[in-house]
Amino acid sequence: MISDPQTAHDQIVKHKQNAIGTGSARARAVLITCYMTGSTEGKNLGTAGYSHDFVAKLFGELLSRWGKVVFVPDPQNNLETMVQKTRDQGFDPVHLSVLPFQDVCLAQTIPNVVMPAWEFPDVPDHGFDDNPQNDWPATANRCDLVLVSGPFTEQALRRGQAKSPIRFVQVPTPDAYFSVPPWQSGQEARIECPAYIFPQPAEQDSATSFLGRAFEFTATQLRNWQRFRHARATGKMALPYESSPAAVLSGIVYTSVFNPHDGRKNWKDLLNAFLLGLGDKEDATLVLKLVTKNPEAVKEVVNYYHNRDVPHRCKLVVLCDFLSESQMCQLAAASTYYLQATKAEGNCLPLMNYLAAGRPGISPSHSAMSDYFDDSVGFVIESHPEPCAWPHDERLRLRSTWGRLVWPSIVEQLQLSYRLAKERPNDYSVLASRCRAHMHNWAGNEAVWERLKSALDALVNGELSRDSVPTRDVVGAVAKRVA
């Protein structure tokens, strides 16, 4: 009888390594599990965990270089069946789970590789809410390899006493963003999707008399409410405001992509800061690309804006339809900056994409973003730790921290960024080029592929050991900012 847990684990690892045919000529396969919400096709956008599916899709494209890629739906019921089926087809499979540890389903007879996205300095360390896997270090220690995006997550796991091998592998940024043309002063772009643009025409027409404007506004609102009620009855997305068939973007454009019901996103501070900081700039535009299929969530954002009653000459554009990958790149091309006021991020793929497109960020530098974002690639919003609960802890106990933003700092960084693009276009271009070069080294497909291949080869060749820590000189080379 084996009483030493470490010895027991080592024997399981040896059994798994034998199962994948270390040193054999058999072809490899990667069984991928994730939430499979359908979000990558525009379904269930904004639901819990939807962004994990985008990560899994990006990795699936790279992993096809290493072996056959198979996505496994409903792993609780299908994973072991798929393991055997893949073996019968002549493959040695490895399981990659792009899920947080509390939702991982671990395979019994093949190596498990888990890639969690984490945004807090402390990991859950006990089995609360009747789920023993909420003890992240204990669950991590049952895995054969953990892949994290950078030092922030690795340090959080190590502080929690996770002893499993950990390697740094960033989420790959799509090549298309690196090909986005540089932003040019005076450019104009048209995004073919419905857009709510504010202020609305009835609110802008200062030449009309007060009574005329009031009548026009009331008539417009009546028509819009009728359209809204019809749309709700037919299940379509609509709001009681005038919409445009496309968004025409020009001037200095700030874009933010978020789910309005994600409590981390802090979009109210972002919106208020923009309206009050750049409200008098007629050539400044804020684009809110909302990631949701819920009309009430969109309505909440627009009603919040209207209820603040902040007069402004700048433009607010709200996009709520699903955009294809091509359209998302068009939106990045139309933008000057990426803006966010988030309290915590496990990756922040939109920020990474925009940096790759040569669009500097206006963002805090906390949580996992601190691995790759600082004032060398954008404008850093000041933030400080604030007590918070882990988002999946139903007890909402204060067990960690997230970033509380300094609101005047949002305004200040917006105004500095506006002046840079407006008054010093050459300096803006230098900053934009630095963003692209940095992200190419950090999350370009080829850079990520080398790290991913190295980690998986080490796994199947039995070269990983527990308590292993990523080599710091390699980390430094990856994280070094491009001058």
Secondary structure, 3 states (H helix, E strand, C coil): CCCCHHHHHHHHHHHHHHHCCCCCCCEEEEEEECCCCCHHHCCCCCCCCHHHHHHHHHHHHHHCCCCEEEECCCHHHHHHHHHHHHHHCCEEEEEEECCCHHHCCCCCCCCEEECCCCCCCCCCECCCCCCHHHEHHHHHCCCCEEEECCHHHHHHHHHCCCCCCEEECCCCCCHHHHCCCCCCCCCEEEECCCEEEECCHHHHCCCCCHHHHHHHHHHHHHHHHHHHHHHHHHCCCCCCCCCECCEEEECEEEEEEECCCCCCCCHHHHHHHHHHHHCCCCCEEEEEEECCCCHHHHHHHHHHHHHHCCCCCCEEEEECCCCCHHHHHHHHHHCCEEECCCCCCCCCHHHHHHHHCCCCEEEECCHHHHHCCCCCCEEEECEEEEEECCCCCCCCCCCEEEEEECHHHHHHHHHHHHHHHHHCHHHHHHHHHHHHHHHHHHHCHHHHHHHHHHHHHHHHCCCCCCCCCCCHHHHHHHHCCCC
